[in-house]
Amino acid sequence: MAEEEVPILRTEHSLDVLIPVIAKKRNVSIPNPLDVNCCRSGCPFSRLEHSNLESLTRSKSAMKLGGLILFYVIAIIVEIIGGLRANSLSVLTDAAHLLSDVAGFSVSLFAVWVSGWAATPQHSFGFNRLEVIGALVSVQLIWLISGFLIYEAANRILGHKTKVNGLLMFAIAAFGFLLNLVMVMWLGHSHSHSHSHSHSHSHGHSHSCHHDHLDHDADHEEEGHSHSSSSNINLQGAYLHLISDMIQSVGVMVAGAVLWLKPNWVVVDLICTLVFSVLALATTVPMLRHIGGILMEGTPKEINIERLEHDIKNIKGVLALHDLHIWSISVGKVVLCCHVVVDHGVCVRDTISKIRNLCEKRYNIVHTTIQVE
């Protein structure tokens, strides 16, 4: 049967390369260019399998969050029963905070699951930002519960002071502290790492150069895994919850010991509730700043945009740089787009590759879009 040369357009590092393929005419199958999943070398947000390590990280996050929820449910049951028997508002305060934590962790667990979904034409950056939204909901729950407990403590201070069982109060708080300590050790330091891949696209270039070797394999190997110092925002939120609960448990233990020795000092229980509710609110401030920076499309604080601009301009062949924008889709997923003016005498492909490698390896930027002029 006659064979004919069928040109097939393939994407190589964001440049369209015409590759002749010899095939029998009736067996040639051309991928649909509108299929967002047909191009495996495209945008990292458009593929579910773009990072095996990222999927593994999500699985570990989900496992840890699920384990935390189980531990917290046990602690909530014990503290509610014990708090009612001891008639201690501070113990019930601790139980209420644990309940808000469970709700927050459930939201975070859902966000971690959804963040693994592949991008769609309507959501071209994927669903990673749901992690940020989940963390925001978790913080709001802390504010809501803390506000209610402050109000209840104030009412008790101004109203009738009931008797509190200091010994039982101390024992329950000690149990809560030990359980929180176990959870902190189990959670470990996984909240301080994340991994990412870097890809780039170029548009509007008017120059090209031909090489015998495109260095595709070398670039693919060097792509590797960009080790980001940014944490998974939901595990970071879980860690803050645990630290806050441990501090509160210590305070309740101290209050319980005082009431054990001085049963008439009921006001200690109420003051403890007020103080540690305010401290719980204070622990959310850094998280709110971080979340606000992402939602406002701000430049990540770990990236010096002036230095990055200087480094790009120092690349051979780059005459000018403008319209530089850097923002985060989620924690550890930084995006860049810019316009560069390239000298007529240099290879556009090499220049784009140098910019991409600079952004990936030095600044941990996972996705770059470069328009060459």
C-alpha positions in Angstrom: 0.0 0.0 0.0 1.2 3.5 -0.9 2.7 5.5 1.9 2.7 9.3 2.1 4.4 11.8 4.4 1.9 13.3 6.8 3.1 16.4 8.6 2.0 16.5 12.2 2.4 19.5 14.4 3.9 18.8 17.8 4.7 21.2 20.6 8.3 21.2 21.8 9.0 23.5 24.8 6.2 25.8 23.7 7.4 26.2 20.1 5.5 24.5 17.3 7.8 22.1 15.5 6.7 20.5 12.2 7.7 16.8 12.3 7.2 14.7 9.2 5.7 11.3 10.0 5.6 8.4 7.5 2.3 6.6 7.9 -0.3 4.8 5.9 -3.0 7.2 4.8 -6.0 5.4 6.2 -4.3 4.8 9.6 -3.3 8.4 10.3 -5.0 9.8 13.4 -4.6 13.5 14.1 -5.4 14.6 17.7 -8.1 17.1 18.2 -6.4 20.4 18.9 -9.3 21.5 21.0 -8.9 18.6 23.4 -7.2 20.1 26.5 -5.8 16.7 27.4 -4.3 15.7 24.1 -1.1 17.7 24.5 1.0 16.1 27.3 3.7 18.9 27.1 1.4 21.8 27.7 0.4 23.8 30.7 1.0 22.0 34.1 -2.5 23.1 35.3 -4.2 21.3 32.4 -3.1 17.8 33.3 -4.0 15.7 36.3 -0.7 13.8 36.2 1.6 16.7 35.8 3.5 15.9 39.0 3.7 12.5 40.7 5.3 14.0 43.7 2.6 16.6 44.0 0.0 13.8 43.9 1.9 12.0 46.6 2.1 15.1 48.7 -1.7 15.6 48.4 -2.3 11.9 49.5 -0.1 12.4 52.5 -1.9 15.6 53.4 -5.2 13.9 53.1 -4.1 11.0 55.3 -2.7 13.3 58.0 -5.8 15.5 58.0 -8.0 12.5 58.2 -6.0 11.2 61.2 -6.2 14.6 62.9 -10.0 14.6 62.5 -10.2 11.1 64.2 -8.0 12.2 67.1 -10.0 15.4 67.6 -13.3 13.6 67.7 -12.0 11.5 70.5 -10.8 14.6 72.4 -14.1 16.4 71.8 -16.2 13.6 73.3 -14.0 13.4 76.4 -13.9 17.2 77.0 -17.6 17.8 76.5 -18.5 15.0 79.0 -15.7 16.1 81.4 -16.4 19.8 81.0 -20.1 19.4 81.9 -19.3 17.2 84.9 -16.7 19.7 86.1 -18.9 22.7 85.3 -15.9 24.3 83.7 -16.4 26.9 80.9 -12.7 26.8 80.0 -12.8 23.0 79.4 -16.0 23.5 77.2 -14.1 26.3 75.5 -11.3 23.9 74.6 -13.9 21.4 73.3 -15.6 24.1 71.2 -12.2 25.1 69.7 -11.6 21.4 68.9 -15.0 21.3 67.2 -14.2 24.3 65.1 -10.9 22.6 64.2 -12.7 19.5 63.1 -14.9 21.6 60.8 -11.9 23.4 59.5 -9.9 20.2 58.9 -12.9 18.7 57.0 -13.0 21.8 54.8 -9.2 21.5 54.3 -9.5 17.8 53.5 -12.1 18.5 50.8 -9.8 21.3 49.4 -6.8 18.9 49.2 -8.9 16.4 47.4 -10.4 19.0 44.9 -6.9 20.5 44.3 -5.9 17.3 42.5 -8.6 17.8 39.8 -7.4 18.5 36.3 -8.0 22.0 34.8 -11.0 22.6 32.6 -11.6 25.2 29.9 -13.7 27.1 32.4 -11.0 26.8 35.2 -7.8 26.9 33.2 -5.6 27.2 36.3 -7.2 24.1 37.9 -8.7 24.1 41.4 -5.6 24.7 43.6 -7.0 27.9 45.0 -9.7 25.9 46.8 -6.9 25.1 49.3 -6.7 28.8 50.1 -10.5 29.2 50.4 -10.6 26.2 52.7 -7.9 27.7 54.9 -9.9 31.0 55.0 -13.0 29.2 56.1 -11.0 27.4 58.8 -9.8 30.8 60.1 -13.2 32.3 60.1 -14.5 29.4 62.2 -11.9 30.1 64.9 -13.0 33.8 65.0 -16.7 32.8 65.2 -16.2 30.3 68.1 -13.8 32.5 70.0 -16.2 35.4 69.8 -19.0 33.3 71.3 -16.8 32.0 74.1 -15.6 35.5 75.0 -19.2 36.6 75.2 -20.2 33.6 77.4 -17.2 34.2 79.8 -18.1 37.8 80.2 -21.7 36.9 81.1 -20.5 34.4 83.7 -18.1 37.0 85.2 -21.0 39.5 85.5 -23.5 36.9 86.6 -23.6 34.0 89.0 -20.4 32.2 89.7 -21.0 28.4 90.0 -18.7 25.9 91.6 -16.1 24.2 89.5 -14.4 20.8 90.0 -10.7 21.8 89.8 -9.3 18.3 90.0 -11.5 17.0 87.1 -10.8 20.1 85.2 -7.0 19.6 85.6 -7.2 15.9 84.6 -9.2 16.6 81.4 -6.9 19.5 80.4 -3.9 17.2 80.9 -5.5 14.6 78.7 -6.1 17.2 76.0 -2.6 18.4 76.2 -1.1 14.9 75.8 -3.4 14.2 72.9 -2.4 17.4 71.1 1.2 16.6 71.7 0.8 13.2 70.1 -0.9 14.9 67.1 1.9 17.5 66.7 4.5 14.7 66.7 2.4 12.7 64.2 1.9 15.6 61.9 5.6 16.2 61.9 7.3 18.8 59.7 5.3 17.9 56.6 3.7 21.3 56.7 7.0 23.0 55.7 7.6 21.5 52.3 6.0 21.4 48.8 7.1 20.4 45.3 6.4 21.8 41.9 7.2 21.6 38.2 8.0 24.4 35.9 6.7 24.9 32.3 6.6 27.8 30.0 4.9 29.2 26.9 5.9 31.8 24.5 3.8 33.9 22.1 4.4 36.4 19.3 8.0 35.5 18.5 9.3 36.5 15.1 12.7 34.6 15.2 13.6 31.0 15.2 16.8 28.9 15.0 17.6 25.4 14.0 19.6 23.0 16.0 20.6 19.4 15.5 19.7 18.8 19.1 16.8 20.4 20.8 18.1 19.4 24.2 14.6 18.2 25.0 15.7 15.2 27.1 18.3 17.3 29.0 15.7 20.0 29.8 13.2 17.4 30.8 15.7 15.8 33.3 16.7 19.2 34.6 13.1 20.1 35.1 13.2 17.7 38.1 11.5 18.8 41.2 11.6 22.3 42.4 11.8 22.2 46.2 9.7 25.0 47.5 10.0 26.5 50.9 6.3 27.3 50.9 4.1 24.9 52.9 0.9 23.3 52.1 -1.5 25.9 53.4 -3.9 23.4 55.0 -1.3 21.5 56.9 0.1 24.8 58.0 -3.4 25.7 59.2 -3.7 22.4 61.0 -0.3 23.0 62.7 -1.5 26.4 63.9 -4.7 24.8 65.3 -2.6 22.2 67.2 -0.3 24.8 68.7 -3.2 27.0 69.7 -5.0 24.1 71.4 -1.8 23.0 73.2 -1.4 26.5 74.7 -5.0 26.6 75.7 -4.7 23.1 77.4 -1.7 24.4 79.4 -3.8 27.4 80.5 -6.7 25.2 81.5 -4.3 22.9 83.5 -3.0 25.9 85.4 -6.5 27.1 86.1 -7.6 23.6 87.2 -4.7 23.4 89.6 -5.5 26.7 91.1 -9.2 25.7 91.5 -8.1 22.4 92.9 -6.3 24.3 95.7 -8.6 27.3 95.9 -12.2 26.1 95.0 -13.7 29.6 95.5 -11.5 31.2 92.9 -14.0 30.5 90.1 -13.1 33.7 88.3 -9.8 32.0 87.3 -11.8 29.6 85.0 -13.4 32.6 83.3 -10.3 34.6 82.9 -8.5 31.6 81.4 -11.3 31.4 78.9 -11.0 35.1 77.9 -7.2 35.1 77.7 -6.8 32.0 75.6 -9.7 32.9 73.3 -7.9 36.1 72.5 -4.6 34.2 71.9 -6.4 31.8 69.6 -7.5 34.8 67.5 -4.0 36.2 67.5 -2.6 33.0 66.0 -4.8 33.5 62.9 -3.4 36.9 61.9 -0.3 35.6 60.0 -2.4 33.1 58.2 -4.9 35.8 57.2 -2.1 38.0 55.8 -0.8 35.1 53.8 -4.3 34.2 52.5 -5.0 37.9 51.7 -1.8 38.2 49.7 -2.8 35.2 47.5 -6.4 36.3 46.9 -5.2 39.9 46.1 -2.8 38.4 43.4 0.1 40.0 45.2 3.7 39.1 44.5 4.8 36.4 46.9 6.9 37.8 49.7 9.7 35.2 49.0 10.3 36.6 45.5 12.3 39.8 45.1 10.7 41.2 41.9 13.4 43.9 41.4 16.1 41.2 41.6 14.2 38.9 39.2 13.7 41.8 36.7 17.4 42.6 36.9 18.4 38.9 36.4 16.2 38.6 33.3 17.6 41.8 31.8 21.1 40.4 32.3 20.4 37.4 30.1 22.3 37.8 26.8 20.0 39.0 24.0 17.3 40.5 26.2 17.1 44.2 25.4 14.1 45.2 27.5 11.5 43.7 29.9 8.0 45.1 30.6 4.6 44.1 31.9 6.1 41.7 34.4 3.5 40.1 36.7 4.1 37.5 39.4 1.3 36.0 41.5 0.4 32.8 43.3 -2.4 30.4 42.4 -1.9 28.7 45.7 0.9 28.3 48.2 4.0 27.0 46.3 2.4 27.5 42.8 3.8 30.8 41.5 3.0 32.1 38.0 4.8 34.7 35.9 4.0 36.5 32.7 6.0 39.1 31.0 7.0 40.8 27.7 10.6 40.7 26.5 12.3 42.5 23.7 15.0 40.3 22.1 17.9 41.3 20.0 17.6 40.2 16.3 20.9 38.5 16.4 20.2 35.9 19.1 18.3 32.7 19.1 14.8 33.2 20.5 14.5 29.6 21.6 17.7 29.8 23.7 16.7 33.1 25.2 13.3 31.8 26.3 14.9 28.6 27.7 17.3 30.7 29.7 14.5 32.8 31.1 12.5 29.8 31.9 15.3 28.0 33.7 16.1 31.1 35.7 12.5 31.4 36.9 12.3 27.7 37.7 15.6 27.0 39.4 16.3 30.3 41.2 12.8 31.5 42.0 10.7 28.3 42.1 8.2 29.7 39.6 6.1 26.8 38.3 4.5 28.4 35.2 5.9 31.1 32.9 4.3 32.8 29.9 6.7 34.9 27.9 5.8 37.1 25.0 8.7 37.9 22.7 8.8 41.2 20.8 
